[in-house]
Amino acid sequence: KPDASAYAVNLLQLAEGYKTLYYVTVEDVLRFEDVAHRLAVIKQYLILVSEFEKLGNYQDAGAIVEALSSPSVQRLAETFDRLPKKFMGRLEGLRELFSPNNNASLVKEAYKNANEPKIPFVEHYLKEMVTLYNGNRKYLSDDTTSHINLGLLLMIGELLLSVQRMQRVATYSIPAHLIHKDLPQRLHEMRKGQNLSLEDQEEKWLARSKQLEP
């Protein structure tokens, strides 16, 4: 029997890869002063999303879609007004596909129907787990010596079972340089000399976005 660890989804690796691709996508869009260059970058990333979809790679596709939907990028009205209708329609369709609405039912269904090997969009599961944990009582009363909230544990357990089922599906990994040839070096340079949280980074990006399009 083959070793499941040889093909099972590595959640930490996927989460780190998501963050990396998200960061670099936003940076790529915002680094250009010229609208035409920003449009070219957005088009190329949308084409890359289509390739990821063909491969059943919903994790990296989702990272790009969420980056293009981030506040600092989405507010670039002049840029998106000039995006051809074909690409704009494609982006709107992707935003709907990766929407968290209805428990992210659309992307979960797309993943379910995709051929193996395939990579799930695990961010929804991770975010849902955090929301569950932070939004519910850990104990049945404010007294931490009281009974544990078993309902919360059951809900988290159901999520973990969903992830466990995904780990039984054949998957694959894509070397970073095949996604973006200088991705590792770009990320290293971007983070050099700073240790910003995602919230702080979003503020920095938003300031840059306002410089480009006040």
Disulfide bonds with the S-S distance in Angstrom:
none
